[in-house]
Amino acid sequence: MRNLKEFGEYLKKRELVCDSKVPFFILWVKKYLQLGSGVGEHEFSILLETERKEDWKIRQALDAVKLYMRWCGSEVEECVSSRDSIDTMQRALRVRHYSLRTEKSYLYWSRKYLLYCDEKNLDEKSSNSFTDYLTHLDLVRHVAASTQNQAFNSLLFLFRNTWSIAPEGIDAVRARKAVKLPEVLSPNEVRAVLAKTYGVPGLIIRLIYSSGMRLCEALSLRVKDVKLSELSILIRGGKGYKDRVGIIGRKIVPALSLQIELARSLGVLSEFPVSLPGALARKYPAAGFELEWRYVFPAKCPSVSPRTGKPMIHHMHPSTVQREMRRAVGKSGIRKRASVHTLRHCFATHLLMSGVELCEIQELLGHKNLETTRIYIHIAKSLKNSVLNPLDMLSSEA
């Protein structure tokens, strides 16, 4: 084991992580090394999950281990066990070009399922085990219907694409998701929230309300995809791998222009490439250093790519924006449960209230079906209060 103090100096010298994070990286590596040489990265992540560590802490720990192994000039050892299924599943997900978020979700539920089978001495490849675990999620863990369906899809992929098994009698365990109207703020409430936002996270919040983008879509914006003169943005790789054109408001153009210039200047000073989609980095190795490919909202420090193991510049972490939104909602005194995604619903509802056609809103949101967009009709009606209440039509004596 090499001196961890030297490892910390290596991180600072190469500026691989922020100086304030170096002590935490050293602690994660120390914890990993104490487990012994027989433990690989996969087993380390499972251990952290069983300790109920938060997702961002697990990512930070795995980043620390990757950097340490790279510093030592060796590769992370993978323990050969029955859990090789996870590695096979990961390869199958990447061959099919699943997004990194979907990959993490599918692998998470598959690991949970395999641990459950180990604890209960169940045959992991049995259809009965499949059904038993999903029933356990519902009756014991009391997870939401959407969570249960997410686990269902993950395990179905594990069975079909990793083990080439078609589980039987699984349709009966699908949970029916309730149809709920999303929470929407009135224009005055949105104005109050935006007045309490500051800095780059505040700019992102305004951009989302101005364009109706999802948070991940806003953070993934590249410099080349923003057309300030046309008041439009090209949203790439949205839900369903669909590109679409979005709109931006004139009020945020000056701030967005300054942010783009800042991203360009940071790109000139950075010695690390920006993370690129798909196989673009392999086809065009120099593209990661081109200013046009830089993120509009880059992270302050490079992070280790989970797919290549190399340090790269990624976009700002979503939690930074979510935290700013929670703070602004609290400061504005609004009692509704409003998140960053709520602004996407506000964008659609307020456009509908101003007379924009439903089909046009569908295109701006990137919805595949018009029925998905129709839900905003009900919300718009409730905000307009266009229906006169029958109690108010009675005489005053009532």
Contacts in CASP RR format, 6 or more apart in sequence:
PFRMAT RR
TARGET T0000
AUTHOR 0000-0000-0000
METHOD contacts of the structure
MODEL  1
MRNLKEFGEYLKKRELVCDSKVPFFILWVKKYLQLGSGVGEHEFSILLET
ERKEDWKIRQALDAVKLYMRWCGSEVEECVSSRDSIDTMQRALRVRHYSL
RTEKSYLYWSRKYLLYCDEKNLDEKSSNSFTDYLTHLDLVRHVAASTQNQ
AFNSLLFLFRNTWSIAPEGIDAVRARKAVKLPEVLSPNEVRAVLAKTYGV
PGLIIRLIYSSGMRLCEALSLRVKDVKLSELSILIRGGKGYKDRVGIIGR
KIVPALSLQIELARSLGVLSEFPVSLPGALARKYPAAGFELEWRYVFPAK
CPSVSPRTGKPMIHHMHPSTVQREMRRAVGKSGIRKRASVHTLRHCFATH
LLMSGVELCEIQELLGHKNLETTRIYIHIAKSLKNSVLNPLDMLSSEA
1 33 0 8 1.000
2 71 0 8 1.000
2 72 0 8 1.000
4 26 0 8 1.000
4 29 0 8 1.000
4 30 0 8 1.000
5 26 0 8 1.000
7 26 0 8 1.000
7 29 0 8 1.000
7 68 0 8 1.000
7 71 0 8 1.000
8 22 0 8 1.000
8 25 0 8 1.000
8 26 0 8 1.000
10 16 0 8 1.000
10 71 0 8 1.000
11 17 0 8 1.000
11 22 0 8 1.000
11 25 0 8 1.000
11 67 0 8 1.000
12 19 0 8 1.000
12 22 0 8 1.000
15 301 0 8 1.000
15 302 0 8 1.000
16 67 0 8 1.000
16 301 0 8 1.000
16 302 0 8 1.000
16 311 0 8 1.000
17 25 0 8 1.000
17 63 0 8 1.000
17 67 0 8 1.000
17 301 0 8 1.000
17 302 0 8 1.000
17 303 0 8 1.000
18 300 0 8 1.000
18 301 0 8 1.000
21 60 0 8 1.000
21 301 0 8 1.000
24 60 0 8 1.000
24 64 0 8 1.000
25 60 0 8 1.000
25 63 0 8 1.000
25 64 0 8 1.000
25 67 0 8 1.000
26 64 0 8 1.000
28 60 0 8 1.000
28 61 0 8 1.000
28 64 0 8 1.000
28 65 0 8 1.000
29 64 0 8 1.000
29 65 0 8 1.000
29 68 0 8 1.000
31 61 0 8 1.000
32 39 0 8 1.000
32 44 0 8 1.000
32 61 0 8 1.000
32 64 0 8 1.000
32 65 0 8 1.000
32 68 0 8 1.000
35 43 0 8 1.000
35 44 0 8 1.000
35 47 0 8 1.000
37 77 0 8 1.000
38 77 0 8 1.000
38 79 0 8 1.000
39 47 0 8 1.000
39 77 0 8 1.000
39 79 0 8 1.000
40 76 0 8 1.000
40 77 0 8 1.000
40 78 0 8 1.000
40 79 0 8 1.000
41 62 0 8 1.000
41 65 0 8 1.000
41 66 0 8 1.000
41 76 0 8 1.000
41 78 0 8 1.000
42 78 0 8 1.000
42 79 0 8 1.000
42 83 0 8 1.000
42 86 0 8 1.000
42 87 0 8 1.000
43 79 0 8 1.000
43 83 0 8 1.000
44 61 0 8 1.000
44 62 0 8 1.000
44 65 0 8 1.000
45 58 0 8 1.000
45 61 0 8 1.000
45 62 0 8 1.000
45 111 0 8 1.000
46 111 0 8 1.000
46 115 0 8 1.000
48 57 0 8 1.000
48 58 0 8 1.000
48 61 0 8 1.000
49 58 0 8 1.000
49 108 0 8 1.000
49 111 0 8 1.000
49 112 0 8 1.000
50 115 0 8 1.000
53 61 0 8 1.000
56 317 0 8 1.000
56 319 0 8 1.000
59 306 0 8 1.000
62 304 0 8 1.000
62 306 0 8 1.000
63 303 0 8 1.000
63 304 0 8 1.000
65 76 0 8 1.000
66 76 0 8 1.000
66 304 0 8 1.000
66 309 0 8 1.000
67 304 0 8 1.000
67 311 0 8 1.000
69 75 0 8 1.000
69 76 0 8 1.000
70 309 0 8 1.000
78 87 0 8 1.000
82 114 0 8 1.000
83 111 0 8 1.000
83 114 0 8 1.000
85 110 0 8 1.000
85 114 0 8 1.000
85 124 0 8 1.000
85 158 0 8 1.000
85 162 0 8 1.000
85 163 0 8 1.000
86 107 0 8 1.000
86 110 0 8 1.000
86 111 0 8 1.000
86 114 0 8 1.000
88 162 0 8 1.000
89 106 0 8 1.000
89 107 0 8 1.000
89 110 0 8 1.000
89 157 0 8 1.000
89 158 0 8 1.000
89 161 0 8 1.000
89 162 0 8 1.000
90 103 0 8 1.000
90 107 0 8 1.000
92 157 0 8 1.000
92 161 0 8 1.000
92 162 0 8 1.000
93 102 0 8 1.000
93 103 0 8 1.000
93 106 0 8 1.000
93 107 0 8 1.000
93 157 0 8 1.000
94 103 0 8 1.000
94 307 0 8 1.000
96 161 0 8 1.000
97 241 0 8 1.000
97 278 0 8 1.000
98 106 0 8 1.000
100 306 0 8 1.000
100 307 0 8 1.000
101 216 0 8 1.000
105 150 0 8 1.000
105 154 0 8 1.000
106 153 0 8 1.000
106 154 0 8 1.000
106 157 0 8 1.000
106 158 0 8 1.000
107 154 0 8 1.000
108 154 0 8 1.000
109 150 0 8 1.000
109 151 0 8 1.000
109 154 0 8 1.000
109 155 0 8 1.000
110 154 0 8 1.000
110 155 0 8 1.000
110 158 0 8 1.000
112 151 0 8 1.000
113 124 0 8 1.000
113 133 0 8 1.000
113 151 0 8 1.000
113 154 0 8 1.000
113 155 0 8 1.000
113 158 0 8 1.000
114 124 0 8 1.000
116 122 0 8 1.000
116 133 0 8 1.000
116 136 0 8 1.000
117 123 0 8 1.000
117 124 0 8 1.000
117 129 0 8 1.000
117 133 0 8 1.000
120 132 0 8 1.000
122 128 0 8 1.000
122 129 0 8 1.000
122 132 0 8 1.000
123 129 0 8 1.000
125 159 0 8 1.000
125 163 0 8 1.000
125 165 0 8 1.000
127 167 0 8 1.000
127 168 0 8 1.000
127 169 0 8 1.000
127 170 0 8 1.000
130 155 0 8 1.000
130 159 0 8 1.000
130 167 0 8 1.000
130 170 0 8 1.000
130 173 0 8 1.000
131 169 0 8 1.000
131 170 0 8 1.000
131 172 0 8 1.000
131 173 0 8 1.000
133 151 0 8 1.000
133 155 0 8 1.000
134 148 0 8 1.000
134 151 0 8 1.000
134 152 0 8 1.000
134 155 0 8 1.000
134 173 0 8 1.000
135 173 0 8 1.000
137 143 0 8 1.000
137 147 0 8 1.000
137 148 0 8 1.000
137 151 0 8 1.000
138 148 0 8 1.000
138 175 0 8 1.000
143 151 0 8 1.000
145 175 0 8 1.000
145 176 0 8 1.000
145 177 0 8 1.000
145 178 0 8 1.000
146 177 0 8 1.000
148 175 0 8 1.000
149 174 0 8 1.000
149 175 0 8 1.000
149 177 0 8 1.000
152 170 0 8 1.000
152 173 0 8 1.000
152 174 0 8 1.000
152 175 0 8 1.000
155 167 0 8 1.000
156 167 0 8 1.000
156 170 0 8 1.000
159 165 0 8 1.000
159 166 0 8 1.000
159 167 0 8 1.000
160 166 0 8 1.000
181 375 0 8 1.000
181 378 0 8 1.000
181 379 0 8 1.000
182 342 0 8 1.000
182 345 0 8 1.000
182 375 0 8 1.000
182 379 0 8 1.000
183 336 0 8 1.000
183 337 0 8 1.000
183 338 0 8 1.000
183 342 0 8 1.000
183 345 0 8 1.000
184 342 0 8 1.000
184 345 0 8 1.000
184 346 0 8 1.000
184 349 0 8 1.000
184 379 0 8 1.000
184 383 0 8 1.000
185 193 0 8 1.000
185 334 0 8 1.000
185 336 0 8 1.000
185 338 0 8 1.000
185 342 0 8 1.000
185 343 0 8 1.000
185 346 0 8 1.000
186 383 0 8 1.000
187 350 0 8 1.000
189 332 0 8 1.000
189 334 0 8 1.000
189 336 0 8 1.000
189 338 0 8 1.000
190 209 0 8 1.000
190 343 0 8 1.000
190 346 0 8 1.000
190 350 0 8 1.000
192 332 0 8 1.000
192 333 0 8 1.000
192 334 0 8 1.000
193 205 0 8 1.000
193 325 0 8 1.000
193 328 0 8 1.000
193 329 0 8 1.000
193 332 0 8 1.000
193 334 0 8 1.000
193 338 0 8 1.000
194 202 0 8 1.000
194 205 0 8 1.000
194 206 0 8 1.000
194 209 0 8 1.000
194 328 0 8 1.000
195 332 0 8 1.000
196 327 0 8 1.000
196 328 0 8 1.000
196 329 0 8 1.000
196 330 0 8 1.000
196 331 0 8 1.000
196 332 0 8 1.000
197 205 0 8 1.000
197 206 0 8 1.000
197 324 0 8 1.000
197 325 0 8 1.000
197 328 0 8 1.000
198 324 0 8 1.000
200 259 0 8 1.000
200 297 0 8 1.000
200 316 0 8 1.000
201 316 0 8 1.000
201 320 0 8 1.000
201 321 0 8 1.000
201 323 0 8 1.000
201 324 0 8 1.000
201 325 0 8 1.000
202 321 0 8 1.000
202 324 0 8 1.000
202 328 0 8 1.000
203 252 0 8 1.000
203 255 0 8 1.000
203 256 0 8 1.000
203 259 0 8 1.000
204 215 0 8 1.000
204 218 0 8 1.000
204 219 0 8 1.000
204 297 0 8 1.000
204 316 0 8 1.000
204 321 0 8 1.000
205 321 0 8 1.000
205 324 0 8 1.000
205 325 0 8 1.000
205 328 0 8 1.000
205 340 0 8 1.000
205 343 0 8 1.000
206 251 0 8 1.000
206 252 0 8 1.000
206 255 0 8 1.000
207 213 0 8 1.000
207 218 0 8 1.000
207 248 0 8 1.000
207 252 0 8 1.000
207 256 0 8 1.000
208 214 0 8 1.000
208 215 0 8 1.000
208 218 0 8 1.000
208 340 0 8 1.000
208 343 0 8 1.000
208 344 0 8 1.000
208 347 0 8 1.000
209 343 0 8 1.000
209 346 0 8 1.000
209 347 0 8 1.000
210 247 0 8 1.000
210 248 0 8 1.000
210 249 0 8 1.000
210 251 0 8 1.000
210 252 0 8 1.000
210 347 0 8 1.000
211 218 0 8 1.000
211 233 0 8 1.000
211 235 0 8 1.000
211 246 0 8 1.000
211 247 0 8 1.000
211 248 0 8 1.000
211 347 0 8 1.000
211 364 0 8 1.000
212 246 0 8 1.000
212 343 0 8 1.000
212 344 0 8 1.000
212 347 0 8 1.000
212 348 0 8 1.000
212 364 0 8 1.000
212 365 0 8 1.000
213 233 0 8 1.000
213 235 0 8 1.000
213 246 0 8 1.000
213 344 0 8 1.000
214 238 0 8 1.000
214 239 0 8 1.000
214 341 0 8 1.000
214 344 0 8 1.000
215 318 0 8 1.000
215 321 0 8 1.000
215 322 0 8 1.000
215 340 0 8 1.000
215 341 0 8 1.000
216 318 0 8 1.000
217 235 0 8 1.000
217 237 0 8 1.000
217 238 0 8 1.000
218 297 0 8 1.000
219 295 0 8 1.000
219 297 0 8 1.000
219 315 0 8 1.000
219 316 0 8 1.000
219 318 0 8 1.000
219 321 0 8 1.000
220 236 0 8 1.000
220 237 0 8 1.000
220 295 0 8 1.000
220 315 0 8 1.000
221 233 0 8 1.000
221 235 0 8 1.000
221 295 0 8 1.000
221 296 0 8 1.000
221 297 0 8 1.000
222 236 0 8 1.000
222 292 0 8 1.000
222 293 0 8 1.000
222 294 0 8 1.000
222 295 0 8 1.000
222 296 0 8 1.000
223 260 0 8 1.000
223 263 0 8 1.000
223 264 0 8 1.000
223 291 0 8 1.000
223 292 0 8 1.000
223 293 0 8 1.000
223 294 0 8 1.000
223 295 0 8 1.000
223 296 0 8 1.000
224 292 0 8 1.000
224 293 0 8 1.000
225 233 0 8 1.000
225 234 0 8 1.000
225 235 0 8 1.000
225 236 0 8 1.000
226 233 0 8 1.000
226 248 0 8 1.000
226 256 0 8 1.000
226 260 0 8 1.000
226 296 0 8 1.000
227 233 0 8 1.000
227 234 0 8 1.000
228 248 0 8 1.000
228 253 0 8 1.000
228 256 0 8 1.000
228 257 0 8 1.000
228 260 0 8 1.000
231 247 0 8 1.000
231 248 0 8 1.000
231 249 0 8 1.000
231 250 0 8 1.000
231 253 0 8 1.000
232 245 0 8 1.000
232 246 0 8 1.000
232 247 0 8 1.000
232 248 0 8 1.000
233 245 0 8 1.000
233 246 0 8 1.000
233 247 0 8 1.000
233 248 0 8 1.000
234 243 0 8 1.000
234 244 0 8 1.000
234 245 0 8 1.000
234 246 0 8 1.000
235 243 0 8 1.000
235 244 0 8 1.000
235 245 0 8 1.000
235 246 0 8 1.000
236 243 0 8 1.000
236 277 0 8 1.000
237 243 0 8 1.000
237 277 0 8 1.000
238 244 0 8 1.000
238 366 0 8 1.000
239 366 0 8 1.000
240 368 0 8 1.000
242 366 0 8 1.000
244 363 0 8 1.000
244 364 0 8 1.000
244 366 0 8 1.000
246 364 0 8 1.000
247 364 0 8 1.000
248 256 0 8 1.000
256 296 0 8 1.000
259 296 0 8 1.000
259 297 0 8 1.000
260 296 0 8 1.000
263 294 0 8 1.000
263 295 0 8 1.000
263 296 0 8 1.000
263 297 0 8 1.000
263 298 0 8 1.000
264 291 0 8 1.000
264 294 0 8 1.000
266 294 0 8 1.000
266 298 0 8 1.000
267 274 0 8 1.000
267 289 0 8 1.000
267 291 0 8 1.000
267 294 0 8 1.000
267 298 0 8 1.000
267 313 0 8 1.000
268 291 0 8 1.000
270 302 0 8 1.000
270 313 0 8 1.000
272 302 0 8 1.000
272 311 0 8 1.000
272 312 0 8 1.000
272 313 0 8 1.000
273 281 0 8 1.000
273 288 0 8 1.000
273 289 0 8 1.000
273 312 0 8 1.000
273 313 0 8 1.000
274 288 0 8 1.000
274 289 0 8 1.000
274 293 0 8 1.000
274 294 0 8 1.000
274 295 0 8 1.000
274 298 0 8 1.000
274 312 0 8 1.000
274 313 0 8 1.000
274 314 0 8 1.000
275 305 0 8 1.000
275 312 0 8 1.000
275 313 0 8 1.000
275 314 0 8 1.000
276 287 0 8 1.000
276 288 0 8 1.000
276 293 0 8 1.000
280 287 0 8 1.000
281 287 0 8 1.000
281 288 0 8 1.000
281 308 0 8 1.000
287 293 0 8 1.000
294 313 0 8 1.000
295 313 0 8 1.000
295 314 0 8 1.000
295 315 0 8 1.000
295 316 0 8 1.000
297 315 0 8 1.000
297 316 0 8 1.000
298 313 0 8 1.000
298 314 0 8 1.000
298 315 0 8 1.000
298 316 0 8 1.000
299 313 0 8 1.000
299 314 0 8 1.000
299 315 0 8 1.000
299 316 0 8 1.000
299 317 0 8 1.000
302 311 0 8 1.000
302 312 0 8 1.000
302 313 0 8 1.000
302 314 0 8 1.000
303 311 0 8 1.000
303 312 0 8 1.000
303 314 0 8 1.000
304 310 0 8 1.000
304 311 0 8 1.000
304 312 0 8 1.000
305 311 0 8 1.000
305 312 0 8 1.000
305 314 0 8 1.000
318 340 0 8 1.000
321 340 0 8 1.000
322 339 0 8 1.000
322 340 0 8 1.000
325 338 0 8 1.000
325 339 0 8 1.000
325 340 0 8 1.000
326 339 0 8 1.000
329 336 0 8 1.000
329 338 0 8 1.000
336 342 0 8 1.000
344 365 0 8 1.000
345 376 0 8 1.000
345 379 0 8 1.000
347 364 0 8 1.000
347 365 0 8 1.000
348 361 0 8 1.000
348 364 0 8 1.000
348 365 0 8 1.000
348 373 0 8 1.000
348 376 0 8 1.000
349 376 0 8 1.000
349 379 0 8 1.000
349 380 0 8 1.000
349 383 0 8 1.000
351 361 0 8 1.000
351 364 0 8 1.000
352 358 0 8 1.000
352 361 0 8 1.000
352 376 0 8 1.000
352 377 0 8 1.000
352 380 0 8 1.000
353 380 0 8 1.000
353 383 0 8 1.000
353 384 0 8 1.000
358 370 0 8 1.000
358 373 0 8 1.000
358 374 0 8 1.000
358 376 0 8 1.000
358 377 0 8 1.000
359 370 0 8 1.000
361 373 0 8 1.000
361 376 0 8 1.000
362 370 0 8 1.000
362 372 0 8 1.000
362 373 0 8 1.000
365 373 0 8 1.000
367 373 0 8 1.000
381 387 0 8 1.000
391 398 0 8 1.000
END
